Amino acid sequence: MNAVEMIGITKRFPGIVANDNIHLTVKKGEIHALLGENGAGKSTLMNILFGLYQPDEGEIRIHEKKVTITGPTMANKLGIGMVHQHFMLVQPFTVTENIILGDERTSSGFIDYKKAEQEIQKLSDQYGLKVNPRAKIADISVGMQQRVEILKTLYRGAEIIIFDEPTAVLTPQEIDELMAIMRNLVKEGKTIIFITHKLKEIMSVCDRVTIIRRGKVIDTVNVADTNENQLAALMVGREVSFEVIKEEAKPTRTVLEVKNLVVEDQRGVPVVNGLDLEVRAGEIVGIAGVDGNGQSELIEAITGLMPIKQGKISLNGKNVAHLKADKGTRARRITEAGVGHIPEDRHKRGLVLDFGINENMVLQNYYQSPFSKGWTIQYDEVNKYANRLIEEFDVRTPSHETLARSLSGGNQQKAIIAREIDRNPDLLIAAQPTRGLDVGAIEFIHRRIVEHRDKGKAVLLVSFELDEILKLSDRIAVIYEGKIIGWVDPKTTTEEELGLLMAGRAKKEGQ
Amino acid sequence: MSQLNKQSTIVTALISIFLGIVVGAIAMQLAGYNAITAYQALFQGSLFQAFDLGETIRTTTPLILAGLSVAIAFRTGLFNIGVEGQMIIAQLSALIVGIKLNLPPGLHAIVAVLVGGIAGALWAFLPGFLKAVRGVHEVIICIMMNFIALYLSNVLIRNWLTESGADSTPKISPNASLRVDFLSEMFDHSRIHLGIVIALLMAFVMYYLLWRTKLGYELRAVGYNPYAAEYAGMNVKRNIIVSMLISGFFAGLAGAGEVLGTHGYIAIQSAFTGIGFDGIAVALLGANTPIGVIFSALLFGVLTYGSQNMEHMAQVPPELIRVVVAAIIFFVAANISGKLLDVVKTKRRAKES
């Protein structure tokens, strides 16, 4: 019995065919992965199944009955639930209140919280979710919040549950637990569609996988008959290497030197507290640490976006800590002094989403020649430049005027990296450069970062992905509570050693 | 993509206007008037004769400038609800120049217009400055500044600018007037004046400024995403102030045009004219684009001026036209047309399958 059949689905957006004659069959009781790069069309396809978009062509059958899904309410009625990547929860509400929101069952006009609570408790126990129905969303972990999203679909009687990149926000332990929950769900007769680009997860939990590339179905295979390398090749359309190939670093002069830096947050709490750091030309220094130990503030202080309380920051031997903004802002003076910055949040800092790609490409140098002449912007030059970067950095966009908003995450990130690397900065600061991206894009970005190092430039990498830090860095500094508490060599260290350091256990002398 | 957006805004606006007119018709019928006669009178009375056409353009002129004023502030993420007050101060300043100075024809008008524009800009400076430096919400300051402007203007008119006891000021020097003979004659001695040329010119200035200059690039970046603007090394605070200055300048020109072109004097006002507030609606309907503002101002001009004729010719009170205006704004703001289009599309699909 097939739970879902999508037959010949085509969906066009201006300038792009997001889904091109897609066929997808999901059997009842299986975990079916939907694998594809960012922007391949997975989310569009699932949004069609969930009724958020209408297909231009094709038909959908649920439990072998033809349907037209006009919206999420209708999808719910058909037994389709979706766990979104970005949670749809009201923070100050309790778990129960969130779950019944939009489906409040009343008795004589009042909401029957007690009954709802009991029912949620029952569902939670049945699937081993361990959720407390009375807890407030604001008080529970991200992993728990995701389970609340799962409960929401179960409470509405979902038989088919779509998970949209559910592991992007989870810690490794939480990912293991989620996999166990998925297996439980299937055991109880549910059907799962799992959107992801993480191959490991597919191998560990899925039954079958459908690979989508550039809006087309490439293949559907049994997970038992395949392996990670084959899947990666199918997804990207070529062989992918998981290893970063780089030669021994040949560091030379010091580019960035940070001495006894103190940065306070808005409440006046020192979040960077007496930090020392040195990055030399021709090397990649990785900063490892648990989120919230002062990484963001360190970067904002170096790039001039946050005021410095105390300490010294030198670039190429020149102190920039208190660079006066006699012309433009401190951020601009530091950029001009030779710093490129790939910000950790591409939507907040990195892009003006409602600007076209062309206007985003010159965000750091729109005021310089040739992009600007007198008080005007020379759009011919801007477009020429943007087109060159789009080509060189393989940014997939219908045109240079396309709004940054409508590109996929991977292509947005490529655009930022193009902009920052092409200016050839002496110091490249890369914060979370591959967050949320697929293997193809990660490989590309890692290669570009190593290339930049090989040109004799300095790179400062901040990442919460240990894997990434270990693969890319020539030296690793571990940050804890606003200080660098130890340096390790990525070739000789182990994840255990790093893990201990990141938890604040400083290295002992002579070790 | 942007092409599509533009199209859909025009479609949105047209559907909203149509729905607004329908709602107005229903209101008229319910109130016991004949809607068809009323609308006939409205359009006939505003567009068919040279005099009426001139008066319609005259009504449209300050609406264009007020709309541009609101639109350019919106583009930088600011809500300039103080256009009304900026217009009043500009009017007053232009009038003082018009009465007190003695300059050759032409030059006198130019100076008066510029002084009006600058006065409007300065009146808008304070809310912009407080927003940028202290983070005070511009809407609150703007609203308070509106009242200060209104009563300051009244005090000055009563105590300084009028002969004792009069309710209105003397007329400006003819040298400072924006009326020109050939325009007046072309439109059968209506009060049309050169303000319309200034308004259209400013629409072009806004387009050029926002989409062709460095400053415009910065203003839009700050409006869309101040964090990214800061990252790019732009001075966000300065841009907020500059945006309010430009917005106030447009509002000031609207006020200057009213006194130098339309009226020639100012009377003591018991309440706001409402042109500044209509500017918000004009900007909204015009999707904050210069060309959109011109057309939506024209529509508002037709409705406003035509409603007076409607009263004479069809005995329908002009207040009913405010119902039409309100309904149009409601349909635009609630994006009713977008929802209607979706429903139509879904139905069509359901029928096909």
Interface residues (C-beta under 8 A of the other chain):
Chain A: P14 G15 Q54 E59 K66 T68 T70 T303 G304 L305 G328 T329 A331 R332 R333 T335 H341 P343 K348 R349 G350 L351 V352 L353 D354 F355 G356 E359 L363 Q364 Y366 Y367 S372 W375 T376 I377 Y379 P398 E401 T402 L403 S406
Chain B: M1 S2 Q3 L4 R212 T213 K214 L215 G216 Y217 R220 A221 Y224 N225 Y227 A228 A229 E230 Y231 A232 G233 M234 N235 K345 T346 R349 A350 S353
